[in-house]
Amino acid sequence: MKDQSTDSSNHQPLLSNKLKNWLLVGGVVALALIPLVIVKDGKFGGADDQGKETITKIAPNYKPWFESFMKPASSEIAGLLFAVQAALGAGTLGYAIGLYKGRSEAQRLPHHPVNQKIEQE
Amino acid sequence: MRKNNRPRKALSLFAMVGLSTYLILGGAAPAQAMHIMEGYLPLAWALFWWLAFVPFFAWGLRSLVKITKENPDLKLLLALSGAFAFVLSALKIPSVTGSCSHPTGTGLGAVLFGPSIMSVLGSMVLVFQALLLAHGGLTTLGANAMSMAVAGPFAAYWIYHLVLRTSGSYGVAIFCAAALGDLVTYVVTAMQLSLAFPSPTIFTSFVKFGGIFAVTQVPLAISEGLLTVLVWNWLRQYNSEELNTLKSISVRNNVL
């Protein structure tokens, strides 16, 4: 509700923006969930190994000539590393968007605490 | 109010298209690799793609240095573009084919800063995954970077400007750019694999490699498009100032 008042100067009402954003999130969630429901016999393995299999099928004599230096010790460790990757990215993303949001609010509201602090100095 | 309805209508249309795609193609079929695995490109091809990628990387570094020198304030937005690719390529999302793949997240940065900087940001993601996760590889880094950090972003950039010019809607343009850029990445991957493994011809291999993964990737491309529009909405709402700075930069350094 607080956001709504800050955005009134904008020509687009925030509620519809907000609704739009929720629709976008909902769409992504639905796209991820629907396969789990409609594909009954899916293994949902990584596409990596299947890609390898396709190459082995097409070129049975091909031998990979290089190995990764480091492989995650188990699928748990791989999961951890993927989670770290996502967390680093999402943290940065949230920080930036949050900073932008706070800054734009401070500019729109003359009595925002940020501005009062500047006035006092 | 009326102006607002158009993107939303387009959105629901896309959602319907996505759903129909699911229902029609919802059979189980094998999936294709997201990136080419370590050692799975013959030496000559691995070298070829490395050599092809290096100039793009140099170009990207140059743009990166130039942008941060002229507008130090934009560094956070740059970090955001990189972070977006980082998150999205870590998200393995189930698809209708009964396997998982991930989006690329390179469309946003390409549209904001121009495609060349994504050659640097995108390859950072690839290096992280190749070194720590054994996902992709160092020998195949050149090929993977050409598809994910060069071809996808450039396609996204051109599609964005093309769609923006014809439709006039930022939302639709961003969606198409991100979704099609994602697909182009995988089409190029299929092309690279079929060039290296023609059986018996490059074309039949391409049909084999491309036809299979295309189905897996379509819903993921739609997800990528939706997520990119989401971040774009936030940026437009809270940071229209820097978006305008970017617009004037891209007008000056037009890539086309």
Chai-1 contact restraints between the chains, C-beta under 6 A:
chainA,res_idxA,chainB,res_idxB,connection_type,confidence,min_distance_angstrom,max_distance_angstrom,comment,restraint_id
A,S16,B,N4,contact,1.0,0.0,6.0,A-B,restraint_1
A,N21,B,L230,contact,1.0,0.0,6.0,A-B,restraint_2
A,N21,B,N233,contact,1.0,0.0,6.0,A-B,restraint_3
A,L24,B,L226,contact,1.0,0.0,6.0,A-B,restraint_4
A,L24,B,V229,contact,1.0,0.0,6.0,A-B,restraint_5
A,L24,B,L230,contact,1.0,0.0,6.0,A-B,restraint_6
A,G27,B,A15,contact,1.0,0.0,6.0,A-B,restraint_7
A,G27,B,L226,contact,1.0,0.0,6.0,A-B,restraint_8
A,V28,B,S223,contact,1.0,0.0,6.0,A-B,restraint_9
A,V28,B,L226,contact,1.0,0.0,6.0,A-B,restraint_10
A,V28,B,L227,contact,1.0,0.0,6.0,A-B,restraint_11
A,L31,B,P219,contact,1.0,0.0,6.0,A-B,restraint_12
A,L31,B,S223,contact,1.0,0.0,6.0,A-B,restraint_13
A,A32,B,I93,contact,1.0,0.0,6.0,A-B,restraint_14
A,I34,B,Y22,contact,1.0,0.0,6.0,A-B,restraint_15
A,P35,B,P94,contact,1.0,0.0,6.0,A-B,restraint_16
A,P35,B,S95,contact,1.0,0.0,6.0,A-B,restraint_17
A,P35,B,V96,contact,1.0,0.0,6.0,A-B,restraint_18
A,L36,B,P94,contact,1.0,0.0,6.0,A-B,restraint_19
A,I38,B,G26,contact,1.0,0.0,6.0,A-B,restraint_20
A,V39,B,G98,contact,1.0,0.0,6.0,A-B,restraint_21
A,D41,B,A28,contact,1.0,0.0,6.0,A-B,restraint_22
A,G42,B,A28,contact,1.0,0.0,6.0,A-B,restraint_23
A,G42,B,G98,contact,1.0,0.0,6.0,A-B,restraint_24
A,F44,B,P94,contact,1.0,0.0,6.0,A-B,restraint_25
A,F44,B,C100,contact,1.0,0.0,6.0,A-B,restraint_26
A,G45,B,S99,contact,1.0,0.0,6.0,A-B,restraint_27
A,G46,B,C100,contact,1.0,0.0,6.0,A-B,restraint_28
A,A47,B,A31,contact,1.0,0.0,6.0,A-B,restraint_29
A,A47,B,A33,contact,1.0,0.0,6.0,A-B,restraint_30
A,A47,B,M34,contact,1.0,0.0,6.0,A-B,restraint_31
A,A47,B,S99,contact,1.0,0.0,6.0,A-B,restraint_32
A,A47,B,S101,contact,1.0,0.0,6.0,A-B,restraint_33
A,D48,B,A33,contact,1.0,0.0,6.0,A-B,restraint_34
A,Q50,B,P30,contact,1.0,0.0,6.0,A-B,restraint_35
A,Q50,B,A31,contact,1.0,0.0,6.0,A-B,restraint_36
A,G51,B,Q32,contact,1.0,0.0,6.0,A-B,restraint_37
A,G51,B,A33,contact,1.0,0.0,6.0,A-B,restraint_38
A,K52,B,M37,contact,1.0,0.0,6.0,A-B,restraint_39
A,I55,B,Y40,contact,1.0,0.0,6.0,A-B,restraint_40
A,I55,B,F197,contact,1.0,0.0,6.0,A-B,restraint_41
A,I58,B,F197,contact,1.0,0.0,6.0,A-B,restraint_42
A,I58,B,S199,contact,1.0,0.0,6.0,A-B,restraint_43
A,A59,B,F197,contact,1.0,0.0,6.0,A-B,restraint_44
A,P64,B,G39,contact,1.0,0.0,6.0,A-B,restraint_45
A,P64,B,Y40,contact,1.0,0.0,6.0,A-B,restraint_46
A,W65,B,G39,contact,1.0,0.0,6.0,A-B,restraint_47
A,F66,B,E38,contact,1.0,0.0,6.0,A-B,restraint_48
A,F66,B,G39,contact,1.0,0.0,6.0,A-B,restraint_49
A,F66,B,T139,contact,1.0,0.0,6.0,A-B,restraint_50
A,S68,B,E38,contact,1.0,0.0,6.0,A-B,restraint_51
A,S68,B,A134,contact,1.0,0.0,6.0,A-B,restraint_52
A,K71,B,A134,contact,1.0,0.0,6.0,A-B,restraint_53
A,L81,B,L132,contact,1.0,0.0,6.0,A-B,restraint_54
A,L81,B,L133,contact,1.0,0.0,6.0,A-B,restraint_55
A,F82,B,A90,contact,1.0,0.0,6.0,A-B,restraint_56
A,Q85,B,A90,contact,1.0,0.0,6.0,A-B,restraint_57
A,A86,B,V87,contact,1.0,0.0,6.0,A-B,restraint_58
A,A86,B,A90,contact,1.0,0.0,6.0,A-B,restraint_59
A,G89,B,A83,contact,1.0,0.0,6.0,A-B,restraint_60
A,G89,B,F86,contact,1.0,0.0,6.0,A-B,restraint_61
A,G89,B,V87,contact,1.0,0.0,6.0,A-B,restraint_62
A,A90,B,V87,contact,1.0,0.0,6.0,A-B,restraint_63
A,T92,B,A79,contact,1.0,0.0,6.0,A-B,restraint_64
A,T92,B,A83,contact,1.0,0.0,6.0,A-B,restraint_65
A,L93,B,L80,contact,1.0,0.0,6.0,A-B,restraint_66
A,L93,B,A83,contact,1.0,0.0,6.0,A-B,restraint_67
A,A96,B,L76,contact,1.0,0.0,6.0,A-B,restraint_68
A,A96,B,L80,contact,1.0,0.0,6.0,A-B,restraint_69
A,I97,B,W234,contact,1.0,0.0,6.0,A-B,restraint_70
A,Y100,B,Y238,contact,1.0,0.0,6.0,A-B,restraint_71
A,Y100,B,N239,contact,1.0,0.0,6.0,A-B,restraint_72
A,K101,B,Y238,contact,1.0,0.0,6.0,A-B,restraint_73
A,S104,B,Y238,contact,1.0,0.0,6.0,A-B,restraint_74
